[in-house]
């Protein structure tokens, strides 16, 4: 497979993950703050994949790999927060909700819709969405890196 096709495939993979995230959100799975952070690097990788339609280069592939590794890093951190391996940001963990009243968290109260970053919710095969995003992002980073190596050689 050519470097250009690898880049387009990797960019399309990120766009597919983004589309899935929005679809699950539309079905009622509210994203937490870290879930939203993970979307931005996927958007960047999708744009880089679109640029590869016109011009493919090792630099472009390296930028795509960096985007995929960035979202994988955020997903790894999020996975650790979910499993209580380390503290997460106080803005989306149990420690950050002390300023909210119990009534404001009830559905229909007009309070904020809160999705907790430190809540582990198995989604598929006992893995959370953050866990699955980590795995998928590492695969996409591998595709970008492979494209960079092939583009540099040829």
C-alpha positions as CSV (number, residue, x, y, z in Angstrom):
1,X,0.0,0.0,0.0
2,X,1.3,3.5,-0.9
3,X,2.1,6.0,1.8
4,X,-0.7,8.3,0.5
5,X,-3.2,5.5,0.9
6,X,-2.0,4.7,4.4
7,X,-2.4,8.3,5.4
8,X,-5.8,8.5,3.9
9,X,-6.8,5.3,5.7
10,X,-5.5,6.5,9.0
11,X,-7.2,9.9,8.6
12,X,-10.5,8.1,7.7
13,X,-10.0,5.9,10.8
14,X,-9.9,9.0,13.0
15,X,-12.9,10.5,11.3
16,X,-14.8,7.2,11.8
17,X,-13.9,7.2,15.5
18,X,-15.2,10.8,15.7
19,X,-18.4,9.9,13.9
20,X,-18.9,7.0,16.3
21,X,-18.4,9.3,19.3
22,X,-21.0,11.7,18.0
23,X,-23.4,8.9,17.3
24,X,-23.1,7.4,20.8
25,X,-23.5,10.9,22.2
26,X,-26.7,11.3,20.1
27,X,-27.9,8.0,21.6
28,X,-27.6,9.3,25.1
29,X,-24.0,8.5,26.1
30,X,-22.9,11.9,27.5
31,X,-19.2,12.5,27.0
32,X,-17.0,13.6,30.0
33,X,-14.5,16.4,29.7
34,X,-11.6,14.1,28.8
35,X,-13.7,12.3,26.2
36,X,-14.1,15.7,24.5
37,X,-10.4,16.4,24.7
38,X,-9.8,13.1,22.9
39,X,-11.8,14.3,19.9
40,X,-9.6,17.2,18.9
41,X,-6.5,15.2,17.9
42,X,-8.8,12.9,15.9
43,X,-10.2,15.9,14.1
44,X,-6.7,17.1,13.3
45,X,-5.7,13.6,12.0
46,X,-8.8,13.6,9.8
47,X,-7.8,16.9,8.3
48,X,-4.3,15.6,7.7
49,X,-5.7,12.6,6.0
50,X,-7.7,14.8,3.7
51,X,-4.6,16.8,2.9
52,X,-2.9,13.6,1.9
53,X,-5.4,13.3,-0.9
54,X,-3.5,16.2,-2.5
55,X,0.0,15.9,-1.2
56,X,1.6,13.2,0.9
57,X,4.9,13.6,2.6
58,X,6.9,12.2,5.5
59,X,6.2,15.4,7.4
60,X,2.5,15.1,6.9
61,X,2.6,11.4,8.1
62,X,4.6,12.4,11.1
63,X,2.1,15.1,12.0
64,X,-0.7,12.5,11.7
65,X,1.2,10.1,13.9
66,X,1.7,12.8,16.5
67,X,-2.1,13.6,16.4
68,X,-2.9,9.9,16.9
69,X,-0.4,9.5,19.7
70,X,-1.8,12.6,21.4
71,X,-5.3,11.2,21.5
72,X,-3.8,7.9,22.6
73,X,-2.0,9.6,25.5
74,X,-5.2,11.4,26.6
75,X,-7.1,8.1,26.4
76,X,-4.4,6.4,28.4
77,X,-4.6,9.1,31.1
78,X,-8.4,8.8,31.0
79,X,-8.2,5.0,31.4
80,X,-6.0,5.4,34.4
81,X,-8.4,7.9,36.0
82,X,-11.3,5.5,35.3
83,X,-9.6,2.7,37.1
84,X,-8.4,4.8,40.0
85,X,-4.7,4.4,39.1
86,X,-4.2,8.2,39.5
87,X,-6.2,11.4,40.1
88,X,-8.0,13.1,37.3
89,X,-8.8,16.7,36.8
90,X,-11.0,18.0,39.6
91,X,-13.3,19.5,37.0
92,X,-14.8,16.1,36.0
93,X,-14.1,13.8,39.0
94,X,-15.9,13.3,42.2
95,X,-13.6,15.7,44.0
96,X,-14.6,18.6,41.7
97,X,-18.4,18.3,42.4
98,X,-18.3,19.5,46.0
99,X,-19.6,22.9,44.9
100,X,-22.8,21.4,43.3
101,X,-25.8,20.6,45.4
102,X,-27.4,17.1,45.2
103,X,-30.5,18.7,43.7
104,X,-28.6,20.2,40.8
105,X,-27.5,16.7,39.7
106,X,-31.0,15.3,39.4
107,X,-32.4,14.9,35.9
108,X,-34.8,17.7,35.0
109,X,-33.5,20.1,37.6
110,X,-32.0,22.5,35.1
111,X,-28.6,21.9,36.6
112,X,-25.5,20.9,34.5
113,X,-25.4,17.6,32.7
114,X,-22.5,15.9,34.4
115,X,-20.5,13.0,33.0
116,X,-17.8,11.9,35.4
117,X,-14.3,11.2,34.0
118,X,-13.5,8.8,36.9
119,X,-16.5,6.6,36.3
120,X,-15.6,3.3,34.7
121,X,-18.4,2.2,32.4
122,X,-17.7,-1.1,30.5
123,X,-18.8,-0.7,26.9
124,X,-17.5,-3.6,24.9
125,X,-15.5,-6.7,26.0
126,X,-15.2,-5.2,29.5
127,X,-13.4,-2.1,28.2
128,X,-14.6,1.5,28.4
129,X,-14.8,3.8,25.5
130,X,-11.5,5.4,26.6
131,X,-9.8,2.0,26.6
132,X,-11.1,1.3,23.1
133,X,-10.1,4.7,21.9
134,X,-6.6,4.1,23.3
135,X,-6.3,0.8,21.4
136,X,-7.7,2.2,18.1
137,X,-5.5,5.4,18.4
138,X,-2.4,3.3,18.8
139,X,-3.3,1.3,15.6
140,X,-3.9,4.6,13.7
141,X,-0.6,6.0,15.0
142,X,1.1,2.8,13.7
143,X,-0.5,3.4,10.3
144,X,0.7,7.0,10.2
145,X,4.2,5.9,11.3
146,X,4.4,3.2,8.7
147,X,3.3,5.7,6.1
148,X,6.1,8.1,7.2
149,X,8.7,5.3,6.9
150,X,7.5,4.3,3.5
151,X,7.3,7.9,2.3
152,X,10.8,8.6,3.5
153,X,12.1,5.5,1.6
154,X,10.4,6.2,-1.6
